[in-house]
Amino acid sequence: MQGNRPQFLNKNEIFLVLLKFLLREYRDPLIRRSHSFTKMLTFYMLRKKLLLTKMIKFNNRYYSTLSLPGFPSPAYYNLIKNGGMNFTSAGTALKKQIDTVLLAITSNCSLSCNYCYEKQNINSSINVPVEKWIEVVSNLQSSGTSIIILTGGEPLLKMNNLLKILEKGNKDLSDFHVHTSGYSVTKEKVKELKQAGLTAAGVGLDDYLSERHDKIRGGNSFNEAVKALNLFNESGILTYVNFCPHKEILSLRELINYLNFVKSLNVGLIELLEPRPCGDFLFKSRNELITEEERQVLLDFTLMGNKKKEFKDHPLIYYLAHIEGKNQMGCMMGGLSHFYIDSAGNVNPCVFMKVSFGNILNEDFEIIFKRMRAAVPFPFHGECPSLLTSDLIKRKKDELNTLPIPYFYISEEWRELFLN
């Protein structure tokens, strides 16, 4: 199935789109302030620095990253109102907007991905009522949140709850995404998600070869992922892939093969995620996860895919570890840009950071969020905090026999690491 095809704009076309948008909306003082020529040029240069030299056009909207709603749209204007374009002012009053929040609305899953950041909860008996998720979404939207991602586990296994959350969410305030393996997807489910207001779907796809992919995730997961991408595209839902590269694919040749494959599936974007100490990877050393040489391969891949003319019609590569690297934006966890609530209700600063600042089943979300923001007041310009704290997390897990680790138990070490 060919489905709907995203279009990819190069850096010159991006500048023209931004200029046209500014001229068309110039009468709005809010747009005029946030999209002045100077700010537009700053945005343009920042994207270049982060290697985001493409923009996606889909369904007459433009998508520049996974952390911004498509524009023009009411959700995009809401972002502007809350200072969401002040990217370099995270942690200050100039940027109140939260870019992305991931909500694991279920622990149910039929797969067994070895790097799964929700591994400790998968198929557990803990259940956050759907009414609580709806309440949290309302709180997030009142605070200002651009993208709300409904994940799991496998959210399609809790279809009724997924639809209830989507239907209650205000699409004028946020874009809604779903993260799925594709397991249990059907044409009917995708149609219902579209009608409920789903903007985009991120499908887990870790290889272009089915045998290697299924070895990582289990089951018939490769075919399910491809089927899901086709069905979402056919329905007019923007698609991207969540890609965690494994050792066998970490060569430039293999990565280009992967890029060509996902292009054939009409995917708009590749979210490139480095492996982190989560799930079965918790007790791996840093070099077992990824070496500096392998990081360079991923950087070369991103440069080629996003900048070379031969790949101009290929998906945008969104290399998160580079974007939030110590010499770029810095780590933006803890609500500076993103955070995560797991399927047990624990509020974590990042999907990879197994530290809980509180649980939405026991405490008001607003209180938990303030606590987390106080502990992460500004972007962290260093190595990924999940790597820096992995030994501490493992030690505390053994002592307390729990995961994530309650912040209370590591607050002194946290302050020493992040605030000194």
N, C-alpha and C positions, 0 to 999 in steps of 0.2 A: 504494500500500500504506500502510495506516495505521500498522501496527507498534505497538511499545510507546511509550506517551506518557509523557514526564517530567511530573511535577507541580512547580509552582513555589510556594514558600512565601514570604510577605511577612515583614517584620521582626518583627511580633508573633508570627507562627507560628513563626519561627526561635527566638525566645526561649523559647517553650513547649516546643519540641522539645529544646532544650538543657537546660531545667529537668527535663523528664521523664527524659532520659538520665542526668542527674546523680543524680536520686532512685533510679532503677533500679539504677545501678551504684555507689551510695554506699558499699557495704560493701568495695569494693576500695580499699585505701589509695592506690594509684597514681592511680586515677581521682579520688579525693577531693582529692588534692593538685593535680592538673592541671586539674580542673574545679570548683574551689571557686567559690562564688557570686561572689566578687570577680574571679577570673580569667575566669569566664564573662561577667561584665559588661564586662570589659576587651576580651575577644574580640568581643563584640557591638558595642561602641563603635568598635573598630578596623575592623570590617567596614563600619560606617556611614561612617566617614571615607574608606575606600577605594571607596565607592559600591557595595559588594557587598551590596545590600539584599534579595537573594533567595537562596534555597537550593533545591536540586534534590532531589526525591525520585524514585528510580528503582530498581526491583527491591528495594523495602523497605530501601534504604539512602539516606542523605542525603549529598549532595555540596555542599560549600560553596565550593570553589575547585578549580582544576586542580592545585594543589600539595598537596592533602590527600586521602588515601584516603577512600572512602565509609565512613560509620559507621552502625551498629556493625559492626565486622569485625576479624579478627586483625591486619590490616595497620595499622588505626587504633590499636589498642592498642600495637603496636610503635612507632609514631610517638610516643605518649605517653611510653613508656619512655625514649626518647632525647631528650626535651625538645622535641619538635617543636611543641608548643603555645606555646613561649616565643618568639613571633614577633619580638619586639623585642630579643631577646638574641643575634641572629646574630653569630657570631665569638667567642662566649664558651663556656665549658664548660657553660652552662645549655642550650644548643641544639646537640647533636651531630648531630641529624638533618639529612640532605640532603633537600630537598623534592623536587626533580625533576632527573633526569639524562636527556639525550637521547643515544642511541647510533645513529649512522648505519651500519647493518649492511650496506649496499651502496651503491655509487656508480651502479648501473644505473638509468637512467630514460629514458623515451621522450618526455618533455616538455621544454620549454625556457623555464621561468619566468624572467623577466628579473631578478627580485630574489633568486633562489635563493642561500641562504647556503652551499650546498655546490657552487656552480658550478665552482670550480677543480678539483674531483675528478670531476665527472659523467662516467660511462662511461669512467673510467680503468682501467688494468690493475692498479692496486694492489688487493690483496685481503687483508683481515683474516680469518684463518680463524675459522670458527664456534666452534671450541673456545676461542679467545681471548676472544670475546664472552661465552661462557658463564662463563669464568673471571672476567672483569671484573664481570659481573652478580653472581656469588658474592661478590666483594670488596665491591661496593657494598652488598649486602644485609647483609653482616657489619658494615659501618660504620654502617648505618642509613640507608636511602633509601626515601622514601615512594612515589614514582612513577617508574617506569622506562619511558621512551618509546622505542620501536623505530621508527626512521625511516630516511631514506636521502638521496638517491636515492629509489627506489620500492621499499619493503620487500616488497610483494606479488610482485615479480619474483623474489625469493629466498625463495619460500614454504617450502621445506624447512628452510633455515637459520632463518627466522622461527619456525617451529613448534618446532624444536629448542631455541632460546633460551627460548621461552615455557614449554615443557614442563619444562625444567631449573630455571627460576626458582621460588622459594618464594613462593607466593601469600599465605602467612600473614605475610610480612614486607613485601611491597610490592604495590601495584596495578600492572598492566602495561597500557600504552596503545600504540597504533600510530598513526603519522602517515602518511597516504597521500593520493595524488591521486585514488584510486579506480581508477586504470588497472589493467586485468586482473582486476578483482574479479569473483568468481562466488559464487553461493550456496554452493557446496561449500567454497570457501576460507573464507568467513565462518563456516560451521559448524565447520570444523576449528579456526579461531582461537578460537571460543567454547569448544570442548571443551578446548583447550590452556590456557585460563584468562585470555583477554583480557578486561579490564574495560571499556575505552573505546576509541573510535576517533575521532581528529581528522582530518577530511577538508578538504583545501584547497578553499575556495570564495570567490572574490574578487569575485563579482558575481551579481546575480539575472537578468541578461540574458546569454544564451548567447554572443552574438556578442562582447560586450566581454570576457567571461571567457576565451573561447578565443583571443582576440587576445593576452592576457597569458600564458597557459600553453601554448597550442598544441593541436593535435589536436582531438579530440572531448571535451575534458577536462570541459566543463560537464556533459554527459550522464553521463559516467563518475562524476563526483563525486556527482550526484543519485542515481544507481543505487546507489552504495556506501552512501550514507546510508540509503536505504530498506532495503537488505539487512542492514546492521548493526542498524538498529532492529528489523527483523523477527525477528532472532535473539536480541534481548534484550541487546545491547551498547549501553552509553551512547554517544551521539554528540555531538560538538561540531564546529564549523567553525573552521579557521584562516583568518583574514580579514585580508589586507593591502590596505587601501584605496588605489585609484589616483585620479588627479586627477578623472576623470569622475564618480566616485561620491562625491566629497568635498563633498557638500551635505547639509543635514539632510533634505531631501525624499528624496533618493536613498538615504540611509542607512536611513531608515524603511521605504522600499520593500524594501530588503535584509532588514531585521529581520522584516518581515511574511512575506517569502518563506521564510526559514529556519524560522520558526515553523510554516509549512505542512508542513515536512519532519520535524517532531517532534524537532528538535535541542534539546539541553539547554543549550548554552552557546556563545557566540561568543568566541573568543580573538582580540581585536582587537590587531593588531600594526602599529606604525608602520613604514614603509619605512626601511631602514638601508643604509649604504654597503657592500653585499655584492653578489656576482655582477656583473651588468651595471651595477648602481647604484654600484659602488665609486668611480667617478670623477665622480659627480654632486655638486653643491654641496648644502649643507644645505637651502636654500630650494627647490631642485629636488626634493628628497626630500619635505619637508613644511615648511610655513610655520607661524608661530605662530597665524595666523588659522585655518588648517586644524586645528591641534591643538585650538583652542577649539571648532570644529565637532564634533570627535570627543568632546570632553568633554561638550558639550551633548547629543549623541546618547546617551552613556552614562547621563547623568543622567535623560533622558527614558525610555529603555528600561528602566532598572532601578528607577525610582521612581514614574513616572506610573501611575495606576490603569488607564488604557486599555491598558497594556502588561504588566499583571500576569501574564498567562499566556504571555508571550513569553520566549525564551531569556535567561538571565543574560548580560550583556555584561561580559567580563573584559578590561578595558583595561590591558594590562600596563605600558605606558609611564607611565600615571598611578599605578598601584600602586607602581611602583619609582621614582617621581619624586623630585626632590630634597627636596620638602616632605612626602613620604609615607614609604615604607619605605626609600628610597634604593636604588641599584643593588645587587642581591643576587647578583651573578655569582660565579664562582670557587669554588662549593661552599657559599657562605653560604646560598643557597637552591637554585641550579641551576648546571649547567655542561654541556658538550657534548664528545663524542668523535666526530670526523669519520670518514668512511669510509676514510681512509688511516691511522687510528689516532692522530691528533694530539689531544691533550687541550687543549681551548680553554675559557676561562672562561665564554664565552657563545657562542651560535650566531652572533651578530653581531660578535663580537670576534675578528678574525683574527690571534690570537697563540697560539702553541703552547708549553705548558710541558713538553712531552715527548711521546714516542710509545710506545704500549703494545706495539708490535712490538720495541722496542729496550730498554725499561726497565720495571721493575716499576711497576705502576699506583700502589701505595701511595707510592712515592718521588716520582712525578710529582705526585700529589695534595697531598702535604705542601709541595712547592715552590710549587704554585699557591696554596694556602691562606696561605702565608707572604707572598705578594705581594699578596693581597687579604684583609687581616686583619679588615676591618669594612666595613659598607655604605658606598657612595660617594654622598654627597649633593651632586650636581651634575648638569650635563647628561649625557646618555647617553654613557658612555665610548667607545662605538664612533664617535660623532660627534666627540668631542674628539680622538681619536687618528687620525682618518681620513687627515689629511695626512701624519702620520708613517708610517702603514701603507703608503700609496701610495708614499712616497719610498723606504722600505725594500724594497718589492716591486720597484721599478725597479733598486735597487742589487744586491739578492740574487737576483732572478729566482725568487722562491719565495713561496708563500702557503699556510698562515699563516706569519707571521714568528716564528722561534724567539725566545722570551723573552730569551735571552742577548744578542741584538743590540739590544734596546731597554730593558734593565733600568734604566739610569740615567734615561732619559726617563720610564719607568713610575713609578719611585719619586718623581720630581719631581712628576708629575701626581697620583698617588693618595695618596701618603703625606706630602706636605707641607701 
